[in-house]
Amino acid sequence: MADLAYRNDMAVTTGNPRWGAIWAGVFAFVAIWSVFGSLGAAIFASAANPNAAAPVSGMGWGIGIWSIVLTAIAMFVAGRVTAHLAGVEDRGTAMLQGLTMFGLSVVSAVVIIVLGGAAMSGGTGVNGTVHSASLLDTFAGLGWAGFLSLFFGWLTAMWGASTGVKTTAAVNTADTRNVRSFRPAA
């Protein structure tokens, strides 16, 4: 009687983006970044001296370091979530998934910051504020901190995505241990 042989071949993965996994990574980033960003804002705002001429003098370094570390950690976790949920098996595809998640996360963060700034200014934007040297110095420091946050966030998103790759043993097609033979019951 004829033997039936079944082979367990690995699924071929394509380079198509896994949008559910990418959006899950974006939501993970926004959640971590928002919660711990609010914590940092509360800590630094509590330490400000409202009676001083420059109430946030010297805090730019602390806020900058906080934003860099927070963004790096949030991007690492989001990259790992993206790659894990995408179920990809090679680092290149995982890093592309992480890069797409990074881009959407940056857009999400910019939207949150712009909407938050518009809400806090009462819709007037910078037209209704008084500009001072200390305020401009603070924004200049935050600009550099923002750049470094995004740069290190990009690196850690790629790192997180590359560590979230599924590892499977390669199937050797010449290996007969993966072939199962079934014989009729007769």
C-alpha positions as a printed NumPy array, in Angstrom:
array([[ 0.   ,  0.   ,  0.   ],
       [ 1.109,  3.531, -0.627],
       [ 2.513,  5.609,  2.17 ],
       [ 1.299,  9.144,  2.627],
       [ 4.005, 11.569,  3.645],
       [ 3.28 , 14.944,  5.184],
       [ 5.942, 17.569,  5.594],
       [ 5.786, 20.425,  8.083],
       [ 7.094, 23.353,  6.07 ],
       [ 7.623, 26.747,  7.628],
       [ 5.225, 29.472,  6.581],
       [ 6.667, 31.988,  4.182],
       [ 6.461, 35.495,  5.579],
       [ 6.18 , 38.49 ,  3.317],
       [ 7.28 , 42.047,  3.858],
       [ 3.683, 43.277,  4.186],
       [ 3.126, 45.453,  7.223],
       [ 1.088, 43.98 , 10.053],
       [-1.026, 47.054, 10.781],
       [-2.69 , 45.635, 13.868],
       [ 0.705, 45.049, 15.466],
       [ 1.946, 48.474, 14.361],
       [-1.056, 50.258, 15.85 ],
       [-0.711, 48.222, 19.045],
       [ 2.882, 49.454, 19.299],
       [ 1.761, 53.05 , 18.72 ],
       [-0.857, 52.755, 21.451],
       [ 1.697, 51.201, 23.808],
       [ 4.078, 54.102, 23.121],
       [ 1.415, 56.78 , 23.605],
       [ 0.197, 55.148, 26.815],
       [ 3.651, 54.851, 28.394],
       [ 4.774, 58.26 , 27.157],
       [ 1.601, 60.04 , 28.332],
       [ 1.437, 58.475, 31.775],
       [ 5.092, 58.902, 32.678],
       [ 5.32 , 62.243, 30.858],
       [ 2.516, 63.508, 33.096],
       [ 4.41 , 62.2  , 36.109],
       [ 7.545, 64.083, 35.035],
       [ 5.559, 67.273, 34.386],
       [ 3.99 , 67.017, 37.835],
       [ 7.357, 66.458, 39.519],
       [ 9.076, 69.347, 37.733],
       [ 6.096, 71.689, 38.107],
       [ 6.021, 70.959, 41.847],
       [ 9.68 , 71.877, 42.125],
       [ 9.24 , 75.243, 40.323],
       [ 9.444, 78.472, 42.323],
       [ 6.497, 80.631, 41.187],
       [ 7.83 , 83.696, 43.062],
       [11.124, 83.776, 41.144],
       [11.717, 85.851, 38.014],
       [12.552, 82.633, 36.146],
       [10.397, 79.978, 37.838],
       [11.788, 77.022, 35.905],
       [15.418, 78.141, 35.932],
       [17.767, 75.173, 35.821],
       [15.012, 72.643, 35.271],
       [15.582, 72.419, 31.525],
       [18.305, 69.817, 32.015],
       [16.117, 67.669, 34.23 ],
       [13.124, 67.895, 31.917],
       [15.366, 67.179, 28.915],
       [16.965, 64.108, 30.476],
       [13.548, 62.908, 31.643],
       [12.105, 63.205, 28.12 ],
       [15.068, 61.434, 26.505],
       [14.984, 58.491, 28.917],
       [11.184, 58.281, 28.831],
       [11.   , 58.323, 25.031],
       [13.755, 55.717, 24.717],
       [12.04 , 53.346, 27.161],
       [ 8.583, 53.854, 25.625],
       [ 9.924, 53.295, 22.091],
       [11.804, 50.154, 23.119],
       [ 8.688, 48.642, 24.662],
       [ 6.529, 49.731, 21.705],
       [ 9.018, 48.288, 19.198],
       [ 9.099, 45.014, 21.082],
       [ 5.285, 44.882, 21.226],
       [ 5.081, 45.592, 17.486],
       [ 7.546, 42.892, 16.473],
       [ 6.112, 40.327, 18.883],
       [ 2.532, 40.835, 17.737],
       [ 3.557, 40.927, 14.064],
       [ 4.987, 37.423, 14.468],
       [ 7.841, 38.056, 12.082],
       [10.798, 35.717, 12.05 ],
       [13.614, 37.878, 10.701],
       [15.17 , 41.03 , 12.125],
       [14.942, 43.04 ,  8.913],
       [11.174, 42.72 ,  8.697],
       [10.859, 43.339, 12.431],
       [12.886, 46.522, 12.124],
       [10.685, 47.726,  9.246],
       [ 7.632, 47.089, 11.413],
       [ 9.345, 49.022, 14.225],
       [10.253, 51.891, 11.892],
       [ 6.645, 52.197, 10.743],
       [ 5.505, 52.161, 14.372],
       [ 8.099, 54.852, 15.183],
       [ 6.804, 57.115, 12.411],
       [ 3.192, 56.785, 13.501],
       [ 4.204, 57.318, 17.137],
       [ 6.015, 60.553, 16.295],
       [ 2.969, 61.824, 14.393],
       [ 0.76 , 60.862, 17.344],
       [ 3.064, 62.635, 19.807],
       [ 3.133, 65.8  , 17.676],
       [-0.669, 65.817, 17.451],
       [-0.959, 65.376, 21.229],
       [ 1.53 , 68.184, 21.892],
       [-0.108, 70.595, 19.411],
       [-3.613, 69.912, 20.697],
       [-2.413, 70.181, 24.292],
       [-0.639, 73.469, 23.571],
       [-3.705, 74.891, 21.823],
       [-5.909, 73.869, 24.739],
       [-3.538, 75.364, 27.315],
       [-3.233, 78.667, 25.427],
       [-6.977, 79.051, 25.075],
       [-6.66 , 78.793, 21.298],
       [-4.502, 81.911, 20.984],
       [-1.232, 80.024, 20.462],
       [ 1.89 , 82.142, 20.97 ],
       [ 0.035, 85.406, 20.211],
       [-1.296, 85.666, 23.732],
       [ 1.939, 84.983, 25.597],
       [ 4.746, 87.213, 26.758],
       [ 8.192, 86.211, 25.534],
       [11.087, 86.357, 27.96 ],
       [14.713, 85.331, 27.709],
       [14.289, 82.523, 30.233],
       [11.232, 81.181, 28.42 ],
       [13.041, 81.193, 25.082],
       [16.068, 79.537, 26.698],
       [13.805, 76.841, 28.116],
       [12.239, 76.198, 24.694],
       [15.66 , 76.056, 23.047],
       [16.723, 73.401, 25.57 ],
       [13.492, 71.514, 25.022],
       [14.099, 71.603, 21.273],
       [17.45 , 69.896, 21.688],
       [15.957, 67.464, 24.186],
       [13.16 , 66.74 , 21.716],
       [15.658, 65.993, 18.964],
       [17.712, 63.693, 21.204],
       [14.528, 62.023, 22.456],
       [13.421, 61.252, 18.926],
       [16.874, 60.119, 17.829],
       [17.36 , 57.752, 20.768],
       [13.695, 56.743, 20.529],
       [14.249, 55.739, 16.906],
       [17.302, 53.665, 17.857],
       [15.538, 51.949, 20.755],
       [12.423, 51.286, 18.65 ],
       [14.611, 49.44 , 16.143],
       [16.414, 47.622, 18.969],
       [13.138, 46.666, 20.652],
       [11.672, 45.463, 17.374],
       [14.748, 43.37 , 16.604],
       [14.561, 41.688, 20.031],
       [10.874, 40.851, 19.609],
       [11.55 , 38.47 , 16.716],
       [10.213, 34.942, 16.988],
       [12.972, 32.391, 16.853],
       [12.225, 29.033, 15.295],
       [14.435, 26.175, 14.354],
       [15.128, 25.951, 10.653],
       [13.597, 22.982,  8.875],
       [16.076, 21.   ,  6.844],
       [14.263, 19.656,  3.795],
       [16.673, 16.726,  3.575],
       [15.966, 15.8  ,  7.183],
       [13.591, 12.848,  7.326],
       [12.743, 13.378, 11.001],
       [10.114, 15.974,  9.981],
       [ 8.344, 13.552,  7.62 ],
       [ 5.514, 11.51 ,  9.07 ],
       [ 4.335,  8.38 ,  7.317],
       [ 0.797,  7.157,  7.716],
       [-0.307,  3.671,  6.755],
       [-3.855,  2.596,  6.163],
       [-5.468,  0.773,  9.061],
       [-6.254, -2.312,  6.984]])
